[in-house]
Amino acid sequence: MPYCENPNYASGGFVADSRLQGGALNGSQQQFYVRNSDLGAGWSNYVWNQVFSGDVAAPAQDFGNGHAYTTLAQTPVGREKPYLYIDGSGAWNVFVPSAQTNSVGTTWANGHTAGTSIPLSRFFVATPSDSVSTINAALARGLNLLLTPGVYNVDSPIKVKRADTVVAGLGMATLTASNGNSVLTTADVTGIDISGLIVDAGPVNSPLLMQIGSKNGNNGVPHNQASDPTALQDVFFRVGGPHVGRATVALEVNRDSTILDDLWIWRADHGVVGSVGWTINTADTGLVVNGDNVTATGLFVEHFQKYNVIWNGNGGEVIFFQNELPYDPPTQAAYEHHGVLGYAAFKVADNVQSFQGYGMGSYIFTNVNPDIHVSHAFEVPQTLGVQLHDLLTINLSGPGTIDHVINDTGGPVSSANRDVASQVVSYP
């Protein structure tokens, strides 16, 4: 937030494993998620959706009747991202934090973060001039992967097959699909950690940009992987924006117990001239989750042309979800299916028996056709095991209508009540 400007607008963000000694002035942040942090002097102000889990000095739970705080005492599962460091002897290493359960506060408040140190000699340090075949050969030799800053034009997938492999990007290293391909796939093994990347779609449609595990890995028999989960941290996807991009699905997660931490999956609503438009940067869905017991802490998915998120796995949990529906449907006929207007931002599949969601918002702004309606922002099966808490929809300053928040519950948002949240405290 530009503190000295007036108006000092801002949109939202993410903080984790941090100590803010003087607290935080939230200002005009429309949505924000704070995880496993010490807020010191506290947190001031809210706008629409402020979510906290495992924090010290977080505001108390206070959602509904216009209030916007969702507060969980603990973060159920988590894994901080690896980081590069120099040890006391001057040697370079990468530190890989351990997974945590039911955690509160920073990992380092009472001593060094728990985890494992890996010498840099066990990494292939890549530059954008390295080919995918060179990178894959290094991974096949048992090395981890450190991607230095730059744009990597990837014409076939980087294949991560070994358990506990670390793939870390520096300076938001960018993997661009150049041949209608996936940029990265993983095998059905435990403990892979992928962090600090931007994944860009290219002009040839990619059916899938990144795949975590295979759909029927291990012949459908669950792995015992909760103690060593695969994790993605600070991984962002773009379809359009810097150039024309096309993808059917951005990210598919098939591994049980995967952790998704601070993911922004974005079909562009703006960017370089000629890179954005309903028939230009085409993309159906941002995230498909097929694995069981997958946890997302800080999930941002925006502007996809069908369901933004499809959640097929049981035992899933989402703490904080932010969504803007697509700005640019040209007609209602182009944005409806089976008699339902538009597509839900978040779809929990009809056969799912257990799911928990906390602090989840979806917003509409259809500036190409102001008459667009979306029947429901969230669609879930009617079963007691599927429970969502602190949901909201908002019309962003004018065009477009969301008729219901979740299924047929929750009042509409439209130009008649712009910038005012329609809230559902719990469902069912």
Residue pairs with C-beta under 8 A, 6 or more apart in sequence:
1 8
1 9
1 10
1 25
1 27
1 28
1 29
2 8
2 10
3 25
3 27
7 28
8 27
8 28
9 28
10 27
10 28
10 29
10 30
11 29
11 30
11 31
12 29
12 30
12 31
12 32
12 300
12 322
13 29
13 32
13 33
14 32
14 33
14 34
14 35
14 262
14 298
15 24
15 32
15 33
15 34
15 35
15 37
16 34
16 35
16 36
16 37
16 80
16 261
16 262
16 297
16 298
17 35
17 36
17 37
17 80
17 106
17 107
17 108
18 37
18 38
18 106
19 37
19 38
19 40
19 106
19 109
20 37
20 38
20 39
20 40
21 38
21 40
21 41
22 40
22 41
23 39
23 40
23 41
23 42
23 43
23 44
23 57
24 34
24 39
24 42
24 43
24 44
25 44
25 45
26 32
26 43
26 44
26 45
26 46
26 47
26 50
27 45
28 47
29 47
29 50
30 47
30 48
30 49
31 47
31 48
31 49
31 50
31 51
31 320
31 322
31 361
32 49
32 50
32 51
33 50
33 51
33 52
33 53
33 297
33 298
33 319
33 320
33 359
34 43
34 51
34 52
34 53
34 55
34 58
35 52
35 53
35 54
35 55
35 75
35 78
35 261
35 297
35 298
35 319
36 53
36 54
36 55
36 75
36 78
36 80
36 100
36 103
36 104
36 105
36 106
36 107
37 55
37 56
37 105
37 106
38 55
38 56
38 57
38 105
38 106
38 109
39 55
39 56
39 57
39 58
40 57
41 57
42 57
42 59
43 50
43 52
43 57
43 58
43 59
46 59
46 67
46 68
46 69
47 68
48 68
48 361
48 392
48 394
48 421
49 68
49 70
49 320
49 322
49 359
49 360
49 361
49 390
49 392
49 421
50 59
50 68
50 69
50 70
50 359
51 70
51 71
51 319
51 320
51 358
51 359
51 390
52 58
52 59
52 69
52 70
52 71
52 72
53 71
53 72
53 74
53 75
53 297
53 319
53 358
54 72
54 73
54 74
54 75
54 78
54 103
54 104
54 105
55 71
55 104
55 105
56 104
56 105
58 71
59 69
59 71
60 69
60 71
61 69
61 70
61 71
62 68
62 69
62 71
63 69
63 70
63 359
63 389
63 390
63 423
63 425
64 390
64 423
64 425
65 423
66 421
66 423
68 392
68 421
70 320
70 358
70 359
70 389
70 390
72 319
72 358
73 104
74 102
74 103
74 104
75 100
75 102
75 103
75 104
75 297
75 319
76 101
76 102
76 295
76 317
76 319
77 99
77 100
77 101
77 226
77 229
77 257
77 259
77 295
78 99
78 100
78 103
78 259
78 261
78 295
78 297
79 97
79 98
79 99
79 100
79 193
79 229
79 231
79 233
79 259
79 261
80 97
80 107
80 113
80 233
81 97
81 168
81 193
81 195
81 196
81 231
81 233
81 234
81 261
82 94
82 95
82 96
82 97
82 166
82 168
82 193
82 195
83 94
83 95
83 168
84 92
84 93
84 94
84 120
84 146
84 168
84 170
85 92
85 93
85 94
85 95
86 92
86 93
87 93
87 117
91 119
91 120
92 119
92 120
93 117
93 118
93 119
93 120
94 117
94 118
94 120
94 123
94 144
94 146
94 166
94 168
95 113
95 115
95 116
95 117
95 118
96 115
96 116
96 117
96 118
96 166
96 193
97 107
97 113
97 114
97 115
98 113
98 114
98 115
98 116
99 227
99 228
99 229
99 231
99 259
100 107
100 114
107 113
107 114
118 144
118 166
120 146
122 142
122 143
122 144
123 143
123 144
123 145
123 146
123 166
124 135
124 138
124 139
124 143
124 144
124 145
124 146
125 146
125 148
126 134
126 135
126 138
126 145
126 146
126 147
126 148
126 152
127 148
127 150
128 150
128 151
128 152
128 153
130 152
132 154
132 155
132 156
132 157
132 158
135 145
135 158
136 158
136 159
138 145
139 145
139 158
139 159
139 160
139 161
139 162
139 165
140 161
142 162
144 165
144 166
144 167
144 168
145 158
145 160
145 165
145 166
145 167
145 168
146 168
146 170
147 167
147 168
147 169
147 170
147 173
147 175
147 196
147 197
148 170
148 171
148 173
149 170
149 171
149 172
149 173
150 171
150 173
150 174
151 174
151 176
151 200
152 173
152 174
152 175
152 176
153 176
153 178
154 175
154 176
154 177
154 178
154 181
154 183
155 178
155 179
155 181
156 179
156 181
157 181
157 182
157 183
157 184
157 185
158 167
158 175
158 183
158 184
158 185
159 184
159 185
159 186
159 187
160 167
160 184
160 185
160 186
160 187
160 192
160 194
161 186
161 187
161 189
162 187
162 189
163 189
163 190
163 191
163 192
163 228
164 189
164 190
164 191
164 192
164 193
164 228
165 191
165 192
165 193
166 192
166 193
167 184
167 192
167 193
167 194
167 195
167 197
168 193
168 195
168 196
169 195
169 196
169 197
169 198
170 196
172 196
172 197
172 198
172 236
173 196
173 197
173 198
174 197
174 198
174 199
174 200
175 183
175 184
175 197
175 198
175 199
175 200
176 183
176 200
176 201
176 202
177 183
177 199
177 200
177 201
177 202
177 204
177 206
177 209
177 247
178 202
178 204
179 202
179 204
180 202
180 204
180 205
180 206
180 207
181 206
182 206
182 207
182 208
182 209
182 210
182 211
183 199
183 206
183 209
183 210
184 194
184 199
184 210
184 211
185 210
185 211
186 192
186 194
186 211
186 212
186 213
186 230
186 255
187 213
187 214
187 217
188 213
188 214
188 217
188 218
188 223
188 254
188 255
190 223
190 225
190 228
190 229
190 230
191 225
191 228
191 229
191 230
192 212
192 230
192 231
193 230
193 231
193 232
193 233
194 230
194 231
194 232
194 233
194 235
195 231
195 232
195 233
195 234
195 235
196 233
196 234
196 235
197 234
197 235
197 236
198 236
198 237
198 238
199 209
199 210
199 235
199 236
199 237
199 238
199 250
200 237
200 238
200 241
200 242
200 243
200 245
201 209
201 237
201 238
201 239
201 240
201 245
201 246
201 247
201 250
201 281
201 283
202 243
202 244
202 245
202 246
203 243
203 244
203 245
203 246
204 246
205 246
205 247
205 248
205 282
206 246
206 247
206 248
207 247
207 248
207 249
208 247
208 248
208 249
208 250
208 252
209 237
209 247
209 249
209 250
209 251
210 235
210 237
210 250
210 251
210 252
211 251
211 252
211 254
212 230
212 232
212 251
212 252
212 253
212 254
212 255
212 258
212 291
213 230
213 253
213 254
213 255
213 258
213 291
214 254
215 254
215 290
217 254
217 255
222 256
222 292
223 255
223 256
225 255
225 256
225 257
226 256
226 257
226 293
229 257
229 258
229 259
230 255
230 257
230 258
230 259
231 258
231 259
231 260
231 261
232 258
232 259
232 260
232 261
232 263
233 259
233 261
233 262
234 261
234 262
235 251
235 262
235 263
236 263
236 264
236 265
236 266
237 250
237 251
237 263
237 264
237 265
237 266
237 286
238 245
238 266
238 268
239 245
239 246
239 247
239 250
239 266
239 267
239 268
239 281
239 282
239 283
240 267
240 268
240 271
240 275
240 276
240 280
240 281
240 283
241 266
241 268
241 270
241 271
241 272
241 275
241 276
241 281
242 271
242 272
242 275
243 272
243 275
244 274
244 275
244 280
244 281
245 268
245 275
245 281
245 283
246 281
246 282
246 283
247 283
248 283
248 284
248 285
249 283
249 284
249 285
249 286
249 287
249 288
250 265
250 283
250 285
250 286
250 287
251 263
251 265
251 286
251 287
251 288
252 287
252 288
252 290
253 260
253 287
253 288
253 289
253 290
253 291
253 294
254 290
254 291
255 291
255 294
256 291
256 292
256 293
256 294
256 313
257 291
257 292
257 293
257 294
257 295
258 291
258 294
258 295
259 294
259 295
259 296
259 297
260 294
260 295
260 296
260 297
260 299
261 296
261 297
261 298
262 297
262 298
263 287
263 296
263 298
263 299
263 300
263 301
264 300
264 301
264 302
265 286
265 287
265 300
265 301
265 302
265 308
266 286
266 300
266 301
266 302
266 303
267 281
267 283
267 286
267 302
267 303
267 304
267 305
267 326
268 275
268 276
268 281
268 303
269 276
269 302
269 303
269 324
269 326
269 327
269 328
270 276
274 280
275 281
276 328
277 328
278 305
278 326
278 328
278 329
278 330
278 334
278 368
282 305
283 304
283 305
284 304
284 305
284 306
284 307
285 304
285 306
285 307
285 308
285 309
285 310
286 301
286 302
286 304
286 308
286 309
287 299
287 301
287 308
287 309
287 310
288 309
288 310
288 312
289 309
289 310
289 311
289 312
289 313
289 316
290 312
290 313
291 313
292 313
292 314
292 315
292 316
293 313
293 314
293 315
293 316
294 313
294 315
294 316
294 317
295 316
295 317
295 318
295 319
296 316
296 317
296 318
296 319
296 321
297 319
297 320
298 319
298 320
299 309
299 318
299 320
299 321
299 322
300 321
300 322
300 323
301 308
301 309
301 321
301 322
301 323
301 345
302 308
302 322
302 323
302 324
303 324
303 325
303 326
303 327
304 326
305 326
305 329
305 335
305 343
306 337
306 343
307 343
307 344
307 345
307 346
307 347
308 323
308 325
308 343
308 344
308 345
308 346
309 321
309 323
309 345
309 346
309 347
310 347
310 349
311 318
311 346
311 347
311 348
311 349
311 352
311 355
312 349
312 351
312 352
313 352
314 352
314 353
314 354
314 355
315 354
315 355
316 352
316 354
316 355
316 356
317 355
317 356
317 357
318 356
318 357
318 358
318 360
319 357
319 358
319 359
320 358
320 359
320 360
321 345
321 346
321 357
321 359
321 360
321 361
322 361
323 345
323 346
323 361
323 362
323 363
323 377
324 362
324 363
324 364
324 365
324 396
325 342
325 345
325 362
325 363
325 364
325 365
325 366
325 374
325 377
325 400
325 402
326 335
326 366
327 365
327 366
327 367
327 368
328 366
328 367
328 368
329 335
329 342
329 366
329 368
329 369
329 372
330 368
330 369
331 369
332 341
332 369
332 371
332 372
332 373
335 341
335 342
335 343
335 372
336 342
337 343
340 375
340 376
341 373
341 374
341 375
341 403
342 372
342 373
342 374
342 375
343 374
344 374
344 375
344 376
344 377
344 378
344 379
345 362
345 377
345 378
346 357
346 360
346 362
346 377
346 378
346 379
347 378
347 379
347 380
348 355
348 378
348 379
348 380
348 381
348 386
349 381
350 381
351 381
352 380
352 381
352 383
352 386
353 383
353 385
353 386
354 385
354 386
355 380
355 385
355 386
355 387
355 388
356 387
356 388
356 389
357 387
357 388
357 389
357 391
358 388
358 389
358 390
359 389
359 390
360 378
360 388
360 390
360 391
360 392
361 391
361 392
361 393
361 394
361 421
362 377
362 378
362 392
362 393
362 394
362 402
363 393
363 394
363 395
363 396
364 372
364 374
364 393
364 394
364 395
364 396
364 400
364 401
364 402
364 413
365 395
365 396
365 397
365 398
365 399
365 400
366 372
366 399
366 400
367 398
367 399
369 399
370 398
370 399
370 400
370 415
371 399
372 399
372 400
372 401
373 400
373 401
373 402
373 403
374 400
374 401
374 402
374 403
375 403
375 404
376 402
376 403
376 404
376 405
376 406
376 407
376 408
377 391
377 393
377 402
377 404
377 405
377 406
378 388
378 391
378 405
378 406
378 407
378 427
379 406
379 407
380 386
380 388
380 406
380 407
380 427
382 407
382 428
384 428
387 426
387 427
387 428
388 406
388 424
388 426
388 427
389 425
389 426
389 427
390 423
390 425
390 426
391 405
391 406
391 410
391 423
391 424
391 427
392 405
392 421
392 422
392 423
392 424
393 402
393 405
393 410
393 413
393 421
393 422
394 413
394 419
394 420
394 421
394 422
395 401
395 402
395 413
395 414
395 415
395 417
395 418
395 419
395 420
396 418
396 419
397 418
397 419
398 415
398 418
399 415
400 414
401 412
401 413
401 414
401 415
402 412
402 413
402 414
402 422
403 412
404 410
404 411
404 412
405 411
405 422
405 423
405 424
406 424
406 427
407 427
409 424
409 427
410 422
410 423
410 424
411 422
412 422
413 420
413 421
413 422
